Each structure stands twice: as structure tokens, then as C-alpha cells.
Amino acid sequence: MVASAIALVMSQAMAPAAFSSPTVDITWTPGAVSPVAATRWDGAVVDNKVYFLGFRAADNSTDGSIWYYDIDEQTYVDTGVDMPVAISNYSIAALNDATGLGLYTFGGRNAAGETATTVQVFYPATGTAQVLESDPWPGTTLSGCTSLAATGVIAVKKRKAYVVGGTSFSTSIPPCNDDNSDEVWRFNPNAADGEKWVEQPSLTLARGYIAPAIVGKKVYAVGGDVNTAGTLTASQKVEAWRIGSGAWKDDPITDLPEGKACDETQAFGFTKGPLAKTITLAGCGQWPAAIADVQQYDVATKTWTGIGSLNEARRNHAGVNVGTSAAPVLAVFGGYNLDGSATLATSEFGTVGALSGAAAQAPTAKPVIIPGKTPVF
């Protein structure tokens, strides 16, 4: 449970020889089980509650109901409010606008299987949700298809959001091309109607399902997928962009280690606190499978470290820091299991502590590939 997880004192561990020695470790403790199994969703913390703005259910249907997880009570609650357009494959950007703190989503996959351009916002203070008609999601892939941003959204100081990369599919309704996007867009909720989106410098590699993170003034685009003829191949690519500069750079940024390419996961970046100047990948999708590995990037030394694993392999899970920068508690909820055959209702909470410097045992989890599995996005 969360309360016990927060109180944990970190145990010593050993670093795999392929990685550098970590300075911070994370121990994962199982949390409360949700009444619903959910995947391809995201969460955002407001007033000690984690809000979820819909999800993909175990039967592959799309549910637009808004739930929250009460961090203190360790319970899940259906708010009774639905998103105007039910979506999955989205990320949440918590942004302050003229109304107050809004939880924004950009596009996503709707219940009909269409890659949507709808921009929606939910206001926890009033329990209301609406569509932002003036500024639909403008992102496209290289061939001009509407881009599914999915996990590739990051908010900066609750002022602006950045959407990085994206994917399109021949299996969407209506069908488009199997393709990738190198586009990066900035969304400002306080700009004039029709002017909230501004295109930014492009990624060095077009791809989707990126795990973005903020450290200092840099946005990191970690991993992701390259869509080739409907097959998603997890990428090792890591690149960074200093906000306001003219280009993304993949040198001297270090890519993910060989064999540790990741997609459809959650990245936690920190500028301050015990995880300062690190990015932690909580789990590792390798579509259509997942492995439980947890990897950490030190932005100062530009090295990746294996720091153990989740209790369950998962991908397409929600992820949010339910603690603070000074006392982080990394939470993951739901997602698909290790071979994509089941949708999870479980959660895990990661707490941090210093290591002694000796190296930790390398994770042994391996992806399970399902021959002939029908792609579902």
C-alpha cells in the first residue's frame, strides 16, 4: 500500500556490469487494486487525488468515465463525469488557464478507432469537462495523417505543454498510412483562440509513443516506436532540446543501452531533490510485449543505469509522481501485462534512497513475443 511504500527505507542492490553504478535506487511496492482494468491512459495529481480521464478497457472498448485515486484513502472513485469525447492513448497536461487548473488532453484514439484531433480539458475544481473547439490538435505524420501523440506530452510549470512525435496507422478508422511524426508542438492555453499551437524544432528521428521528461530547461525524448508497415519497433533513441533553442540534439546525449529499447512507458524527470538531474523509466514496453526493467539516466554523466524492476512487467500504463520533488513517490497504474494478453488493474509505488555504491543484479525479465498477434493501438 502507499502509506507503507512511502515509509520504506531503501535496500542495497548491485549494478549490472553493462551499466554504471547508480547513485539512487527505487524500490517498488504493490498498491491498491482498481475496480477497473485499464490501459492506454494517464493520470495527474490535483489536491492529493490522481485523476484519470478515461481508458481502454480489457475488452478493447474505450471508456470516457473520469476516475480518481485518493492518495490518502488508497481508494478509487468514479466521479460520475465523462469526457465529452471518450479517448484512450492520451497523456495529461496539467495547465493553468483563465478558468483555473485544467487537465488537458490532445487528440488520442476515440471509441470508433479514429485518431482524433479533439482537444479536451477537465477542471477538477468544478467537476466539468469541455472541448476546446478553437484549437484542435494540429500534428501530422510525415505523410500527412493525423498524428497519435499518445505518451508524448509533457507540461512545463503548468504554463505550457509540449507534444513530441507521434504515429499513424493503416488500421485506424478511417485508415491512413503506417507512418511516424518528427513534429514538436507547443500548446499555450492562455494564448488567443486559434493561436494556442506553435510548431517547434523537429525531432532528429520521427517516431511515436515517446516517453518525454523535463530536467532543468531541457525536454528529453526517450525511446519510442518506429512504425514500419504496422509493426512497431522499440527505439533506443534519446535526444534533448533546450526550450527556445533552434534544434534537438542526440549528441552528447546517450541512447538507451543495447537490448533496452523502450516504448509506451513512463519517464520521470527531476531537477531537484534526491532524484535531481535524473530520468527514471518505470517499466519498458517492447511492443507487443513488456519487460519490468527500471532504468535511470544521469544527465550529468550521460549514463544509463539498471536499478532493478517493477513487480509486474507493464506497458501503456499511467504514471505520476504522487509525492514531491523533495520526497518523490513514483506511481504506475494499470497497463498491459508482459505479453499484452491481459489488461492490469494493479498499481505500484516507487520510493527512493541512496545506494552504497556496490553494483546491483541485472534484471532477468525477457520480452514475450506473440507470433501473428493482430496489432491493436
C-alpha positions in Angstrom: 0.0 0.0 0.0 1.0 3.6 -0.5 1.5 4.5 3.2 3.9 1.7 3.7 5.6 2.4 0.4 6.3 5.9 1.4 7.8 4.8 4.7 10.2 2.2 3.1 13.9 2.6 3.7 15.7 1.6 0.5 17.7 -1.7 0.5 21.1 -2.0 -1.0 21.5 -3.5 -4.5 24.1 -4.3 -7.1 24.6 -2.6 -10.6 24.7 -4.7 -13.7 28.2 -4.7 -15.3 26.7 -3.3 -18.5 25.6 -0.1 -16.7 27.3 2.5 -14.5 26.8 2.4 -10.7 23.6 4.2 -9.7 23.6 6.9 -7.0 19.8 6.5 -6.3 17.8 3.3 -6.2 14.0 2.9 -6.3 12.0 0.1 -4.5 8.5 -0.7 -5.9 5.7 -1.8 -3.6 2.3 -3.1 -4.8 -0.6 -0.6 -4.2 -4.4 -0.8 -4.2 -6.1 -2.7 -7.0 -8.5 -0.7 -9.1 -12.1 -1.8 -9.7 -11.5 -1.5 -13.4 -8.6 -2.9 -15.5 -7.4 0.0 -17.6 -4.7 0.7 -20.2 -3.6 3.4 -22.7 -4.4 6.1 -20.1 -2.7 8.7 -17.9 -3.0 10.4 -14.5 -2.5 13.8 -13.0 -2.3 14.8 -9.3 -4.6 17.5 -8.0 -5.3 18.0 -4.3 -3.9 14.6 -3.3 -6.0 12.8 -5.9 -4.8 11.2 -9.1 -7.3 11.9 -11.9 -7.7 9.6 -14.9 -9.6 10.9 -17.9 -10.9 7.7 -19.4 -9.1 4.5 -20.5 -9.0 1.4 -22.8 -10.9 -1.4 -21.1 -10.0 -5.1 -21.1 -12.4 -5.8 -23.9 -10.7 -3.1 -26.0 -13.6 -0.7 -25.7 -13.0 2.9 -24.8 -14.5 4.2 -21.6 -14.7 8.0 -21.1 -15.5 8.0 -17.4 -13.3 10.1 -15.2 -12.0 8.4 -12.1 -9.6 9.4 -9.3 -7.4 7.6 -6.9 -7.4 9.1 -3.4 -3.8 9.0 -2.3 -4.6 9.2 1.5 -7.5 6.7 1.5 -6.0 4.4 -1.2 -9.3 4.1 -2.9 -10.6 4.6 -6.4 -13.7 6.8 -7.1 -15.8 7.2 -10.2 -16.5 11.0 -10.3 -19.7 10.4 -12.3 -18.4 12.8 -15.0 -17.4 11.6 -18.5 -15.1 13.2 -21.0 -17.1 14.8 -23.9 -15.2 12.5 -26.3 -14.1 9.2 -24.9 -10.5 8.6 -25.7 -7.5 6.3 -24.9 -3.9 6.6 -26.0 -3.5 10.1 -24.4 -1.4 11.9 -21.9 -2.5 14.6 -19.5 -1.0 18.1 -19.3 -2.0 20.0 -16.1 -2.1 23.7 -17.1 -3.4 26.9 -15.5 -5.7 28.8 -17.8 -8.3 31.6 -17.3 -10.7 29.2 -15.6 -8.2 27.6 -13.3 -6.2 24.4 -13.3 -7.2 22.3 -16.2 -6.2 18.8 -17.2 -5.8 18.9 -21.0 -5.7 16.0 -23.5 -4.6 16.4 -27.1 -6.2 14.1 -29.7 -6.0 10.4 -28.8 -7.9 7.4 -30.1 -11.7 7.7 -29.8 -14.2 4.9 -29.3 -14.7 4.5 -33.1 -11.0 3.8 -33.5 -10.3 7.2 -35.1 -7.2 9.1 -34.4 -8.8 12.3 -33.0 -7.9 15.9 -33.3 -10.0 16.9 -30.3 -8.5 19.0 -27.5 -10.4 18.5 -24.2 -10.0 19.9 -20.7 -11.3 18.7 -17.3 -11.4 21.1 -14.4 -11.2 19.2 -11.1 -12.3 22.2 -9.0 -15.7 22.3 -10.7 -16.0 18.7 -12.0 -16.6 19.9 -15.6 -15.1 18.8 -18.9 -15.3 20.5 -22.3 -13.9 20.5 -25.8 -11.7 23.4 -26.9 -13.2 23.9 -30.3 -11.0 26.8 -31.3 -7.6 25.0 -31.3 -7.8 21.3 -32.4 -4.7 19.2 -32.3 -2.7 20.0 -35.5 0.0 17.3 -35.5 0.6 15.1 -38.6 2.9 12.4 -39.6 5.4 12.7 -42.5 2.7 11.5 -45.0 0.1 14.0 -43.7 -2.0 11.7 -41.5 -3.3 12.9 -38.2 -0.7 12.0 -35.6 -1.4 10.0 -32.5 0.7 11.7 -29.8 -0.2 9.1 -27.2 2.5 9.2 -24.4 4.4 12.1 -26.0 3.1 15.0 -23.9 4.9 17.0 -21.2 3.8 20.1 -19.3 6.2 22.7 -18.1 5.4 24.6 -14.8 1.7 24.3 -15.6 2.1 27.0 -18.2 2.7 25.3 -21.5 2.7 21.8 -22.9 4.9 20.2 -25.5 3.8 17.4 -27.7 6.7 15.4 -29.3 6.4 13.0 -32.2 3.6 10.7 -33.0 2.3 7.8 -35.1 -0.4 7.0 -37.7 -1.9 3.6 -38.7 -3.4 1.9 -41.6 -5.7 0.2 -39.1 -7.2 3.4 -37.8 -10.8 4.4 -38.8 -10.7 5.8 -41.4 -7.4 4.1 -42.4 -4.4 6.3 -43.1 -0.7 5.3 -43.6 1.6 3.5 -41.2 3.9 6.4 -40.5 5.8 8.5 -37.9 6.0 12.1 -37.0 9.0 14.2 -36.2 6.9 17.2 -35.3 7.0 19.0 -31.9 4.3 21.4 -30.9 3.8 23.9 -28.1 0.4 24.5 -26.6 -0.3 27.7 -24.6 -3.8 27.6 -23.0 -3.7 31.4 -22.4 -2.9 32.4 -26.0 -5.7 33.8 -28.2 -8.2 31.4 -29.7 -6.8 29.9 -32.9 -3.2 30.8 -31.8 -2.6 28.3 -29.0 -0.5 25.9 -31.0 3.0 26.9 -32.3 5.3 24.4 -34.1 8.8 24.0 -32.6 12.0 22.4 -34.0 11.6 18.9 -35.2 13.0 15.7 -33.7 16.1 14.2 -35.2 14.2 10.8 -35.6 10.5 10.6 -36.4 8.8 8.2 -34.0 5.8 7.8 -31.7 5.0 6.6 -28.2 7.9 8.6 -26.9 8.4 9.0 -23.1 9.2 12.7 -22.6 10.8 14.2 -19.4 11.8 17.6 -18.2 15.1 18.2 -16.4 16.0 21.9 -15.9 15.3 23.7 -19.1 15.6 20.7 -21.4 13.0 18.4 -22.8 14.2 14.8 -23.3 12.5 12.5 -25.8 13.3 9.0 -24.6 12.8 5.8 -26.7 9.5 5.4 -28.5 8.4 3.3 -31.6 9.2 3.5 -35.3 6.1 2.3 -37.2 7.1 0.3 -40.3 4.2 -1.3 -42.2 2.2 -1.6 -39.0 4.9 -3.2 -36.9 6.2 -1.0 -34.0 9.9 -1.4 -33.3 11.1 0.0 -30.0 13.8 2.6 -30.3 16.9 3.2 -28.3 17.0 6.9 -29.4 17.3 9.6 -26.8 17.5 13.2 -27.8 17.1 16.5 -26.0 16.1 20.1 -26.7 16.7 23.2 -24.7 13.4 25.0 -24.7 13.7 28.0 -27.1 16.8 26.8 -28.9 16.9 26.0 -32.6 17.4 22.3 -32.7 17.1 18.9 -31.0 20.4 17.2 -30.2 21.2 13.5 -29.9 24.9 14.1 -29.2 26.3 14.1 -26.5 23.0 12.5 -25.2 23.4 8.8 -24.6 20.8 6.4 -26.2 19.2 3.6 -24.3 21.5 0.6 -23.8 21.6 -2.2 -26.3 18.7 -4.6 -25.8 16.9 -2.0 -23.6 15.0 0.0 -26.2 11.7 1.1 -24.7 8.3 2.3 -25.9 4.9 3.0 -24.4 6.2 3.7 -20.9 6.5 6.5 -18.4 9.5 8.7 -17.7 10.0 10.7 -14.5 12.5 13.7 -14.8 13.7 15.7 -11.8 15.6 18.9 -11.4 15.7 19.0 -7.6 15.6 16.6 -4.7 17.1 13.1 -4.2 16.5 12.3 -7.9 17.9 15.6 -9.1 19.3 15.5 -12.7 18.0 12.1 -13.4 15.3 10.5 -15.6 13.7 7.2 -14.5 11.9 4.9 -16.9 9.4 3.0 -14.9 9.0 -0.2 -16.9 9.8 -0.8 -20.5 7.4 -1.6 -23.3 8.8 -3.5 -26.3 5.6 -3.8 -28.3 3.7 -6.1 -28.3 5.4 -7.2 -25.1 6.8 -5.5 -21.9 9.6 -6.1 -19.5 9.7 -4.9 -15.9 13.2 -3.2 -16.1 13.6 0.2 -14.5 16.3 2.3 -16.0 17.8 5.6 -14.8 19.6 8.3 -16.8 22.1 10.6 -15.1 22.1 13.8 -17.2 25.4 15.0 -15.8 27.4 11.8 -16.5 25.2 10.9 -19.5 25.0 7.3 -18.4 22.1 4.8 -18.1 21.8 2.5 -15.1 19.7 -0.5 -14.4 18.1 -0.1 -11.0 16.0 -3.2 -10.6 12.5 -3.8 -11.9 8.8 -3.3 -11.3 6.9 -6.1 -9.6 4.9 -6.6 -12.8 6.0 -6.0 -16.4 3.7 -3.5 -17.9 3.3 -1.0 -20.8 0.8 1.7 -21.7 0.3 2.4 -18.0 -0.4 5.7 -16.3 2.4 7.2 -14.4 2.7 10.2 -12.0 4.7 11.4 -9.0 2.3 11.3 -6.1 5.0 12.7 -3.8 7.1 15.9 -4.2 10.4 16.7 -5.7 11.9 16.5 -2.2 10.3 13.2 -1.4 9.3 11.5 -4.7 6.9 8.6 -4.8 6.6 7.3 -8.4 3.3 5.7 -9.1 2.2 3.5 -12.0 -1.3 2.3 -12.7 -2.7 -0.4 -15.0 -1.4 -1.1 -18.5 -0.9 -4.3 -20.4 0.9 -7.2 -18.9 4.1 -8.8 -20.1 2.8 -10.3 -23.3 -0.1 -8.0 -23.9 -2.7 -10.7 -23.2 -4.3 -9.1 -20.2 -5.1 -5.6 -19.0 -4.0 -4.8 -15.5 -5.9 -3.4 -12.5 -2.8 -3.3 -10.3 -0.6 -0.4 -9.2 2.9 0.1 -7.9 4.6 2.8 -5.9 8.3 3.5 -6.0 10.3 5.2 -3.2 13.9 6.3 -3.3 17.0 6.2 -1.3 20.8 6.3 -1.6 22.9 3.3 -2.6 26.1 2.1 -1.0 27.9 2.1 -4.4 28.1 -1.7 -4.9 26.5 -2.9 -8.2 23.0 -4.5 -8.4 21.8 -7.6 -10.1 20.8 -7.2 -13.7 17.1 -7.7 -14.4 16.4 -11.1 -16.0 12.9 -10.4 -17.4 12.7 -11.1 -21.2 10.0 -9.8 -23.6 7.5 -12.4 -24.8 6.7 -12.1 -28.5 3.4 -13.4 -29.8 3.7 -14.6 -33.4 0.8 -13.4 -35.6 -0.6 -11.1 -32.9 -3.1 -8.6 -34.5 -1.9 -5.0 -34.0 -4.2 -3.0 -31.7 -3.3 0.6 -30.9 
